[in-house]
Each structure stands twice: as C-alpha cells, then as structure tokens.
Amino acid sequence: MDKTSKIIDVLKKYVPEGTEDYLYSLFKTYPVKFKIVSPRRSKLGDFRSPIGAEKPQITINGDLNKYSFLVTTVHEFAHLKTWMEHKNQVKPHGIEWKQNFVDLMFPIIQKGLLPRDVEQGLLNSFMNMKASSCTDVQLHRVLKQYDELGPNQFLLEKLPKYATFALESKIFQKGDLRRTRYLCTEVRTNRKFLINKLAVVEQVNYDK
C-alpha cells in the first residue's frame, strides 16, 4: 500500500464517508505536519505556524465524532491558508480567516455528504460567523448531537439546576447560566467554575 492510500485509510476512520479524498487534497495543497492527538479540555484543534525550517503543524483531538473532526480540521486548515497568505499580519479569526473557512468548507457542502442539520448549521454559521465553531453555540450543539454518550452522560444544559455531576474526576453542582457557561460549584472545595453549557458531564447522586 502506498503512502497516499495509507493516509486516506486513516482519515476514513475519523471523517464522514466520502470526505477523506477532499481532506487529502488539502494535505497536498497546503504542506503541513498533521497529528491526531489525545483529547484536550481547552481546544478541539490547533494550528501552529512553523519555527525555522519546520512545517506548520495542525493537531486535532482524536475523540471527536466524525462531523466535529471534519469541521475542526477544515477550521485549522483555514488558519494555515490564512497564514500562508498573510503570515501574522491579520487577526487569527478575522475576515481573511472567515472567508478561507467558507471557501474550504463549501466544496464538502456542495457534494451533499453531510446530514441536513449539520449542513444547515454550517450555512447559518457562514451567515453570522463567530470566532470559531466552538463558540458558535448553535453549530456546536448540532455537532454534539453526533457524540456517542454513555448511559449517565448528558450535555450540562440538559441537567436541572442544582444537579450534581462529575467532570474530570471532580464533583460539581450546577448553578446559574452566565451567557454560554454555567457557574458551578465544586462540592469538595466550594470553589466556583464557569463550565460550558455544552460540556459532556456524568450525572451523579452526591450526599454531602
């Protein structure tokens, strides 16, 4: 098996059927070091401009569902394309990045390879684009619907106020909504944390 076939076979495990060839074409057009990495709490993907003679680097969390993986990957390739065109002379999520994200994402939409709700979520995002797919709450909510959740796992916004839940080995109590995050109290320390309303948490019963 040649290198091209190996890369495409790996991509097939992470992205919706029929989109792997398009992503591989991005690899050929925009030389980059691409890594699938362990999950990170703070981000789904990352782009780093090159240092010295190194290639630019894109990393994507390996636990994402196929539609989130695809959108996040294109998001980061838009950063790469913007950097190649403007280096560091424009804002990371400025108008140049926004246009590149639309330009790179639209061919996938045109192929009709995405579920209708994901397609519509992207088109709505194009019309009123936020800083990223992660902060576009409506698009993020659509993408999260394709996560495979365990029997006691829920999006935080689905739990009632004052419910207790586990996240990253800590127990919290859900509080009031502050824009896109809930003010939650860590039960053991009584410290306050703002947690994204679309965070996947495990509901637990906790007796103080």
N, C-alpha and C positions, 0 to 999 in steps of 0.2 A: 504493500500500500504506500502511495507517495505521500509527501508532506501535506499537499492540498487536501487529499481525501481524509487524512488523519484529523486535520483541523476541523473540517466540515462535520466529521463524525462526532467530535467532541461538542461542537456547537449544537448539534441535534438534540443532545441531552438537556440543554438549557433553554432553548428558544422554541417558539411555536413552529410547527411543521411548515416548511416552505420558505422560512425566512433566513435559514442558515446560509444559503448561497449569497443573498444580499449582504449579510454581515461580513462574509468572507471577502466580498468585493471591496468593502470599506478597509479591511486589513491590507489589501493590495494597493489601494489608492492612497492611504494615509499610513505610512510605516510607523509601527508602534509596538511597544512591549506590552502584551495583554496578559493579565493574570486573573484567574478566578480564585478568590481568597475566602478565608473564614469570615463568618458574619461579624459586622461591626455595628455597634449601637448607634453611633453618631452619623453614619452615612451608608448609602446603598452602593455607591460607586465613587471613583475618584480619578481625576486626571492630574498628572504631574508633568510639567514641561521639562525638557531634557537639561541635564547638567553636563557641560563639556561635550564630549563626543557621544554620550549615551543617547538612546532613542527616548522619545516621550513615552510615558507609561500610563496605562489605564488599568485600574483594578475594579472588579465587580464582585459583590458578595455572592457566594455560591449557594446560599439558601433561598434565593428569590424564586417566586413562581415564574413560569416561562414568559408571561407578559410583562411582569416587572423587570425581569432580566433584560428583555429586549429593549424596553423603553429606557432603562437606565444605561444600557450600553450605547444606544444612539445618543442619549444625552451627553455622555462623556466624549463620544466621537465629535459631537458638535463643539465641545471645548477644544479638542485637538485641531479641528479645522479652523476655528477662530484664532487659535494661537499661531498656526501656520500662516494665516493671512495678515495678522495684526501684531503678533508677538504679545507683549504685555501692555500695549498702548490703549486697550479698551477695557471696559468693565467686564468682569467674569460672566455676568448674566445680562449684559447689555443688549442693545438692539442687534448687534452683529451675531452674538451667540443665538439669540432667539430666531433670527432668520435662518441660520445654519441648522438649528434643530428642526425647524419646519421642513427645510429643504431635504434633510437626510431622512426624516420620518415619513414624509409624504409618499415616496415610492412604495413603501410597505402598505400604507392605507389603500393606495390605488390597486394593489394586487388582490384586495379583498381577503386577506389572510387572517384578519383579526375578528374576534367576536364583535357584534354590533355595539355593545355597551362600551368596550374598550375603544373602538373606532370613534364613537361619538364623544367619549371623554377626551380623546386627543384633539379632535376638531374643536371642541369647546375650549380646550386649553390654548390652542393656537389663537383663538379669538380674544382671549383675555389672559395672556400668559403671565404666570408668576415667575419667581426666581428659579424654580425647578419643579420637576414632577413631584418631589417630596413635599413641597409647600403648596402645591395646587391640591387643596383638600379634596375636591370632587374627583379629580383624576386619581389621586392616591386611593380614595375609597373604592373606586371601581376596580383598580388593580388588586387591592387587598382581598376582594371577594374571591379571587382565584387562589388564595393561600389555602393550604391544607391544615386545618386546625384540629387539635386534639379534642377529646370529649369535654374537657373543662376549660378550654381556651376560648376567649372572646375578644373582640375589639373593646378597648376600655370604654368607649362611648356607649356600648350596649349594656354595661352594668349599671345598676341603680346607685344613686348617691349613698355614700357611707358603706358600700360593699367593700369587702376586703379581698385583696388579690395579691398574687405572687408575681414578681418581676425581678429577674437577675438575682435570685436567691434571697430576696428581701420581701417582707410583707408590708403592704400599704393599705390605707383606707382612702377611698375615693372622696374628693371634695368638690368644690365649685369649678365650673368651666371658666377659664381665662382665655378668651379668643379660641385658639386651636389646641390648648392644653388644659388638663385638669390639675388643680392644686391638690396634691395628695400628701398624706402624712405617713411617714414610715413609722410603723407601730412600735418598734423596739426603741427608737431614739426620739420619737416625736418631731423629727425634722421634716420640713416641708420641701416637696419637689414638684416641679411642673413636668407633667408627663403627657406626651402627645395623645390626643383622644383616639387616634387610630393605632396605638400600640397594642400588640397582641399580648394579653395577660392571662394568667390562670386564676380563675375564681377559687377562693378557699374560704373555709369557715375558721374563724380565729377567735378564741376566747382569751381575753387578757387575764 
